[in-house]
Amino acid sequence: MIKIGIADSLPVVSHGLQSYFHGNSRMEVIASAKNLESLLSLLEAKRCDILILDVELDGLSSIRDIKSLLKDFPETKIVLFTNVSEQMYAPTAIKAGVSAYVSKKSDLKDLEATITKVTEGKVIFSETVKKSIEMLSKGKKSERLFKKLSTREIEVLRYLNDGKKNKEVAQILGLDEKTISTYKLRLLAKLNVTNLVDLLKKAKDLDVI
């Protein structure tokens, strides 16, 4: 039996969820809380497998509070059930360790299915949020790479991307062709690739060029 705790400031939501799960052969609501203080008391008194949590719960001020909950009660997995925009809140929630996000506009059958998947060890968020996280990660990698590359290296990289040969790049920049070859070798090493095709592909993927 999956033991569920509910943390929502609106009694109508808590009562509605308790009513929905009543008689469920696999899931049981063991307690509910209307604010952070009562939630802490709930978790200290009873072991919950799943906590259905609204991020707008009274007393819950930031993602740090959620991190603290997960740290203090590691056996409990959190499913966010809220009206707060998924794209706005979910990326940081995932990093904090939250297992799933379900909109309050969703059918309760979706919430039930999500709980089942979470107890199986899965993390459930929409494709939109997953893409947002990928873009955020990509942006950070790109920023780190820009800091790693010199202005001249980026300049050489962009000319190579335009299809210019070492000799042509050397003429444009007023440098020796061997110097351009050295820059190219540095770029290959810094981007951890072995040939020009992969170098340009990786640079494009990271929005360097």
VOPA-622138 format. One record per residue: y, x, z of N, C-alpha, C in turn; residue in three letters; residue number from 0. Coordinates in steps of 0.001 Angstrom, whole numbers, plus 500000, padded with zeros to 6 digits. Example, Ala and Ser with C-alpha at 12.3 -4.5 7.8 and 13.67 -1.06 7.14 Angstrom:
2
((494310 513190 507800) (495500 512300 507800) (496700 513200 507800) Ala 0)
((497750 512850 507080) (498940 513670 507140) (500030 512900 507870) Ser 1)
END
This chain:
209
((498793 500846 500000) (500000 500000 500000) (501254 500880 500000) Met 0)
((502161 500611 499063) (503426 501354 498985) (504418 500722 499955) Ile 1)
((504888 501510 500910) (505817 500989 501913) (507256 501217 501446) Lys 2)
((508021 500119 501394) (509374 500149 500833) (510429 499840 501889) Ile 3)
((511507 500635 501869) (512678 500355 502687) (513818 499968 501760) Gly 4)
((514693 499081 502213) (515828 498635 501398) (517119 498975 502127) Ile 5)
((518064 499567 501414) (519368 499886 502005) (520457 499334 501097) Ala 6)
((521017 498195 501493) (522051 497528 500702) (522963 496755 501646) Asp 7)
((524260 496855 501402) (525224 496186 502288) (525268 494676 502089) Ser 8)
((524752 494196 500975) (524778 492754 500693) (523469 492094 501128) Leu 9)
((523517 491209 502122) (522305 490536 502597) (521562 489795 501488) Pro 10)
((522311 489233 500539) (521672 488474 499459) (520749 489367 498628) Val 11)
((521138 490634 498474) (520299 491575 497716) (519036 491905 498506) Val 12)
((519208 492233 499777) (518058 492564 500625) (517080 491401 500708) Ser 13)
((517623 490206 500932) (516757 489023 501036) (516051 488750 499711) His 14)
((516782 488939 498617) (516201 488701 497298) (515048 489651 497007) Gly 15)
((515223 490913 497362) (514166 491900 497142) (512957 491635 498047) Leu 16)
((513234 491279 499300) (512133 490977 500221) (511338 489779 499724) Gln 17)
((512045 488797 499200) (511387 487607 498666) (510534 487959 497446) Ser 18)
((511080 488821 496590) (510359 489197 495367) (509066 489944 495697) Tyr 19)
((509130 490878 496645) (507958 491692 496964) (506995 491023 497954) Phe 20)
((507391 489889 498521) (506529 489182 499476) (505223 488766 498790) His 21)
((504123 489129 499398) (502827 488757 498832) (502316 489722 497776) Gly 22)
((503097 490769 497481) (502664 491766 496498) (501472 492545 497069) Asn 23)
((500426 492674 496297) (499203 493318 496797) (499307 494840 496873) Ser 24)
((500343 495413 496229) (500460 496876 496189) (501685 497417 496912) Arg 25)
((502670 496541 497130) (503933 496984 497721) (504345 496076 498871) Met 26)
((504941 496702 499883) (505354 495944 501068) (506713 496436 501567) Glu 27)
((507657 495503 501730) (508956 495850 502311) (508786 495876 503826) Val 28)
((509005 497047 504425) (508766 497164 505868) (510045 497041 506694) Ile 29)
((511213 497246 506059) (512476 497136 506797) (513647 497215 505828) Ala 30)
((514819 496784 506323) (516032 496875 505504) (517186 497353 506375) Ser 31)
((518197 497918 505730) (519374 498426 506435) (520623 498000 505683) Ala 32)
((521708 497725 506437) (522942 497256 505800) (524031 498330 505760) Lys 33)
((523765 499476 506412) (524720 500590 506379) (523971 501897 506643) Asn 34)
((524684 503015 506523) (524035 504320 506669) (523468 504518 508069) Leu 35)
((524193 504060 509070) (523731 504229 510455) (522393 503532 510683) Glu 36)
((522304 502276 510233) (521044 501542 510422) (519939 502095 509525) Ser 37)
((520331 502674 508382) (519338 503290 507496) (518692 504498 508174) Leu 38)
((519510 505320 508822) (518975 506490 509522) (518008 506066 510628) Leu 39)
((518370 505005 511335) (517492 504490 512400) (516180 503989 511808) Ser 40)
((516288 503331 510661) (515108 502803 509968) (514153 503939 509593) Leu 41)
((514708 504979 508969) (513874 506082 508490) (513270 506898 509632) Leu 42)
((513979 506950 510756) (513455 507672 511918) (512324 506895 512592) Glu 43)
((512395 505564 512479) (511407 504717 513154) (510178 504416 512297) Ala 44)
((510382 504337 510981) (509279 503943 510101) (509176 504862 508886) Lys 45)
((507961 505100 508474) (507741 505949 507297) (507818 505092 506039) Arg 46)
((508769 505434 505163) (508915 504723 503889) (508449 505625 502752) Cys 47)
((507668 505065 501857) (507286 505816 500655) (508433 505786 499652) Asp 48)
((509081 504620 499577) (510179 504402 498634) (511375 503802 499365) Ile 49)
((512554 504350 499090) (513788 503759 499607) (514588 503231 498421) Leu 50)
((514795 501918 498391) (515646 501306 497369) (517064 501350 497918) Ile 51)
((517906 502165 497302) (519226 502460 497862) (520363 502128 496901) Leu 52)
((521373 501422 497425) (522604 501193 496664) (523589 502301 497034) Asp 53)
((524151 502969 496029) (525076 504077 496311) (526372 503589 496955) Val 54)
((526602 502282 496916) (527794 501709 497549) (527503 501208 498961) Glu 55)
((526394 501658 499531) (526030 501288 500900) (527140 501699 501863) Leu 56)
((527494 500810 502788) (528529 501125 503784) (528158 502397 504546) Asp 57)
((529110 503330 504613) (528889 504580 505335) (528393 505718 504464) Gly 58)
((527919 505385 503262) (527441 506418 502336) (528639 506915 501541) Leu 59)
((529118 508109 501864) (530386 508567 501292) (530257 509449 500058) Ser 60)
((529133 510140 499916) (529010 511041 498771) (527556 511379 498493) Ser 61)
((527349 512120 497413) (526006 512565 497041) (525417 513479 498113) Ile 62)
((526284 514091 498917) (525800 514960 500003) (524982 514170 501016) Arg 63)
((525392 512916 501249) (524642 512074 502189) (523230 511818 501668) Asp 64)
((523123 511625 500350) (521807 511397 499748) (520963 512664 499841) Ile 65)
((521591 513809 499610) (520882 515089 499745) (520342 515252 501164) Lys 66)
((521160 514865 502137) (520751 514975 503544) (519560 514073 503837) Ser 67)
((519586 512863 503273) (518473 511930 503471) (517175 512524 502929) Leu 68)
((517257 513092 501728) (516068 513667 501100) (515568 514897 501855) Leu 69)
((516501 515638 502430) (516128 516829 503201) (515479 516443 504530) Lys 70)
((516071 515450 505196) (515581 515051 506519) (514321 514191 506453) Asp 71)
((514146 513480 505328) (512978 512598 505181) (512297 512883 503838) Phe 72)
((511700 514067 503704) (511125 514507 502422) (509973 513654 501903) Pro 73)
((509359 512881 502796) (508241 512043 502361) (508719 510770 501655) Glu 74)
((510014 510502 501741) (510591 509293 501142) (511249 509599 499798) Thr 75)
((510876 508837 498782) (511482 508992 497458) (512537 507905 497268) Lys 76)
((513665 508308 496705) (514784 507371 496572) (514895 506815 495159) Ile 77)
((514988 505489 495085) (515261 504787 493831) (516632 504142 493977) Val 78)
((517582 504568 493170) (518913 503958 493224) (518868 502599 492544) Leu 79)
((519359 501584 493240) (519417 500218 492711) (520853 499765 492907) Phe 80)
((521646 499824 491849) (523091 499690 492017) (523782 499180 490763) Thr 81)
((525041 498793 490927) (525873 498385 489789) (526735 499535 489283) Asn 82)
((526732 500656 489999) (527521 501818 489594) (526958 502373 488291) Val 83)
((527838 502728 487369) (527439 503240 486058) (526436 504380 486166) Ser 84)
((525338 504248 485459) (524296 505276 485473) (524819 506608 484947) Glu 85)
((525574 506558 483847) (526079 507789 483243) (527047 508522 484170) Gln 86)
((527758 507757 484988) (528734 508353 485891) (528059 509009 487097) Met 87)
((527005 508411 487600) (526434 508839 488878) (525080 509542 488758) Tyr 88)
((524296 509145 487747) (522916 509627 487672) (522755 511137 487517) Ala 89)
((523561 511821 486681) (523356 513268 486538) (523389 514032 487862) Pro 90)
((524374 513709 488720) (524445 514388 490021) (523325 513909 490941) Thr 91)
((522918 512643 490769) (521836 512103 491594) (520516 512801 491290) Ala 92)
((520286 513071 490013) (519063 513773 489617) (519027 515155 490263) Ile 93)
((520166 515846 490205) (520241 517187 490797) (520017 517139 492307) Lys 94)
((520425 516021 492918) (520260 515880 494368) (518810 515619 494746) Ala 95)
((518011 515151 493769) (516602 514898 494047) (516183 513444 494008) Gly 96)
((517105 512558 493585) (516776 511136 493460) (515713 510961 492376) Val 97)
((514791 510030 492586) (513657 509874 491664) (513892 508894 490526) Ser 98)
((514828 507952 490703) (515035 506960 489640) (516350 506214 489820) Ala 99)
((516785 505617 488728) (517984 504777 488738) (517623 503473 488054) Tyr 100)
((517917 502350 488725) (517697 501028 488136) (518968 500209 488330) Val 101)
((519478 499644 487250) (520676 498810 487337) (520332 497473 487991) Ser 102)
((521259 496940 488770) (521049 495631 489387) (521031 494515 488348) Lys 103)
((521421 494854 487129) (521369 493878 486041) (519966 493796 485435) Lys 104)
((519109 494731 485813) (517747 494769 485275) (516878 493688 485900) Ser 105)
((515817 493340 485204) (514820 492420 485736) (514109 493110 486902) Asp 106)
((513783 492366 487939) (513111 492966 489096) (511729 493510 488744) Leu 107)
((511173 493024 487644) (509898 493579 487178) (510080 495041 486767) Lys 108)
((511279 495348 486241) (511581 496735 485869) (511655 497617 487114) Asp 109)
((512242 497067 488174) (512325 497800 489437) (510925 498058 489980) Leu 110)
((510081 497043 489938) (508702 497185 490418) (507947 498245 489609) Glu 111)
((508112 498204 488288) (507436 499179 487417) (507939 500593 487692) Ala 112)
((509242 500703 487955) (509833 502010 488257) (509267 502571 489553) Thr 113)
((509138 501729 490561) (508577 502165 491849) (507163 502701 491659) Ile 114)
((506382 501998 490846) (505012 502445 490567) (505012 503838 489945) Thr 115)
((505886 504041 488959) (505950 505339 488270) (506429 506453 489206) Lys 116)
((507384 506115 490066) (507914 507111 491004) (506831 507552 491992) Val 117)
((506010 506623 492454) (504929 506984 493383) (503872 507843 492688) Thr 118)
((503877 507814 491357) (502958 508660 490577) (503562 510035 490316) Glu 119)
((504779 510246 490845) (505417 511551 490711) (506380 511679 489550) Gly 120)
((506696 510564 488902) (507597 510616 487751) (509048 510426 488180) Lys 121)
((509961 510949 487359) (511400 510762 487567) (511891 509871 486436) Val 122)
((512513 508739 486787) (512847 507723 485788) (514353 507542 485629) Ile 123)
((514865 507968 484480) (516260 507731 484105) (516298 507432 482613) Phe 124)
((517357 506795 482158) (517461 506431 480748) (517632 507660 479865) Ser 125)
((517362 507477 478570) (517520 508568 477604) (518976 509022 477535) Glu 126)
((519904 508074 477700) (521334 508402 477649) (521692 509413 478729) Thr 127)
((521181 509177 479927) (521457 510082 481045) (520791 511434 480823) Val 128)
((519566 511419 480318) (518860 512675 480040) (519651 513516 479043) Lys 129)
((520219 512848 478027) (521016 513563 477025) (522301 514104 477643) Lys 130)
((522893 513326 478553) (524118 513774 479227) (523854 515041 480032) Ser 131)
((522712 515080 480696) (522338 516242 481499) (522074 517449 480601) Ile 132)
((521411 517194 479462) (521145 518277 478508) (522448 518856 477976) Glu 133)
((523413 517969 477672) (524706 518416 477155) (525464 519217 478211) Met 134)
((525367 518761 479465) (526028 519463 480564) (525437 520858 480733) Leu 135)
((524113 520929 480678) (523420 522209 480796) (523765 523124 479631) Ser 136)
((523812 522514 478445) (524150 523279 477237) (525564 523836 477339) Lys 137)
((526480 523021 477856) (527868 523455 477997) (527997 524627 478950) Gly 138)
((527234 524601 480043) (527278 525691 481018) (526703 526975 480428) Lys 139)
((525618 526830 479650) (525026 528004 479000) (526008 528607 478009) Lys 140)
((526684 527710 477257) (527662 528171 476272) (528800 528916 476955) Ser 141)
((529264 528367 478088) (530358 528995 478834) (529946 530377 479343) Glu 142)
((528718 530475 479855) (528218 531761 480353) (528099 532777 479223) Arg 143)
((527674 532285 478055) (527507 533175 476914) (528846 533697 476420) Leu 144)
((529860 532813 476385) (531197 533242 475968) (531711 534357 476880) Phe 145)
((531423 534243 478173) (531868 535262 479127) (531128 536578 478906) Lys 146)
((529888 536474 478435) (529062 537655 478219) (529457 538409 476943) Lys 147)
((529911 537660 475916) (530261 538278 474633) (531720 538712 474601) Leu 148)
((531964 539836 473955) (533346 540296 473787) (534002 539529 472639) Ser 149)
((535329 539574 472594) (536065 538904 471515) (535624 539437 470155) Thr 150)
((535440 540742 470059) (535024 541362 468796) (533615 540921 468402) Arg 151)
((532720 540815 469380) (531349 540377 469088) (531328 538953 468547) Glu 152)
((532141 538088 469133) (532222 536707 468651) (532795 536676 467239) Ile 153)
((533766 537524 466999) (534389 537618 465677) (533355 538048 464629) Glu 154)
((532586 539079 464942) (531537 539560 464041) (530500 538463 463810) Val 155)
((530125 537788 464878) (529138 536713 464806) (529584 535614 463848) Leu 156)
((530836 535246 463902) (531350 534180 463044) (531391 534600 461576) Arg 157)
((531716 535862 461326) (531697 536356 459941) (530266 536386 459403) Tyr 158)
((529322 536785 460237) (527915 536788 459828) (527444 535365 459530) Leu 159)
((527922 534431 460311) (527575 533032 460097) (528139 532509 458773) Asn 160)
((529248 533090 458343) (529847 532706 457055) (529082 533289 455871) Asp 161)
((528052 534082 456168) (527228 534643 455102) (527632 536030 454656) Gly 162)
((528561 536631 455361) (529041 537962 454975) (528072 539056 455439) Lys 163)
((527948 540098 454618) (527090 541237 454937) (527844 542199 455862) Lys 164)
((527101 543123 456442) (527712 544105 457351) (528884 544834 456702) Asn 165)
((528689 545234 455453) (529720 545990 454740) (530996 545176 454577) Lys 166)
((530833 543870 454252) (531991 542991 454064) (532731 542779 455381) Glu 167)
((531967 542588 456445) (532577 542389 457768) (533348 543641 458169) Val 168)
((532761 544796 457882) (533407 546074 458209) (534743 546214 457482) Ala 169)
((534761 545823 456211) (535993 545914 455416) (537069 544972 455949) Gln 170)
((536664 543752 456306) (537615 542757 456818) (538236 543221 458134) Ile 171)
((537407 543791 458993) (537876 544197 460326) (538401 545629 460368) Leu 172)
((538256 546332 459259) (538734 547714 459221) (537909 548636 460090) Gly 173)
((536608 548384 460122) (535703 549185 460947) (534639 549848 460083) Leu 174)
((533941 550784 460668) (532837 551444 459988) (531636 550497 459937) Asp 175)
((530857 550563 458854) (529692 549685 458710) (528683 549900 459841) Glu 176)
((528545 551145 460320) (527628 551431 461427) (528072 550730 462712) Lys 177)
((529387 550600 462865) (529925 549910 464049) (529524 548437 464026) Thr 178)
((529567 547834 462839) (529164 546426 462698) (527680 546284 463008) Ile 179)
((526885 547253 462557) (525446 547236 462857) (525206 547310 464364) Ser 180)
((526026 548106 465040) (525922 548219 466502) (526261 546893 467174) Thr 181)
((527321 546241 466688) (527700 544931 467224) (526568 543925 467027) Tyr 182)
((525951 543976 465851) (524862 543041 465560) (523687 543263 466522) Lys 183)
((523359 544530 466775) (522274 544846 467711) (522595 544351 469121) Leu 184)
((523845 544496 469525) (524266 543995 470847) (524110 542478 470919) Arg 185)
((524506 541808 469841) (524410 540346 469797) (522954 539896 469884) Leu 186)
((522081 540575 469164) (520652 540247 469212) (520119 540392 470638) Leu 187)
((520543 541451 471311) (520082 541705 472681) (520634 540668 473658) Ala 188)
((521925 540367 473537) (522561 539437 474478) (522064 538005 474318) Lys 189)
((521705 537627 473092) (521192 536277 472866) (519669 536236 472898) Leu 190)
((519074 537405 473177) (517622 537506 473355) (516842 537008 472135) Asn 191)
((517250 537468 470949) (516549 537145 469705) (516291 538452 468944) Val 192)
((515489 538352 467874) (515097 539584 467173) (515565 539665 465728) Thr 193)
((516143 538577 465201) (516596 538623 463811) (517850 537783 463621) Asn 194)
((518494 537976 462479) (519773 537320 462211) (519653 535804 462151) Leu 195)
((518576 535310 461538) (518385 533854 461418) (518353 533204 462797) Val 196)
((517553 533774 463704) (517455 533228 465064) (518759 533414 465839) Asp 197)
((519444 534510 465564) (520730 534774 466217) (521732 533676 465895) Leu 198)
((521856 533358 464614) (522821 532340 464185) (522407 530948 464658) Leu 199)
((521109 530684 464647) (520622 529378 465103) (520926 529170 466583) Lys 200)
((520650 530193 467385) (520891 530077 468825) (522378 529949 469119) Lys 201)
((523192 530704 468392) (524646 530636 468585) (525172 529242 468254) Ala 202)
((524611 528623 467214) (525016 527261 466834) (524558 526252 467879) Lys 203)
((523317 526417 468345) (522778 525497 469355) (523624 525498 470620) Asp 204)
((524189 526664 470942) (525001 526794 472155) (526494 526635 471883) Leu 205)
((526813 526207 470652) (528211 525946 470263) (529109 527168 470383) Asp 206)
((528538 528343 470155) (529341 529564 470172) (530046 529732 468834) Val 207)
((529382 529242 467771) (529988 529286 466436) (529935 527901 465808) Ile 208)
END
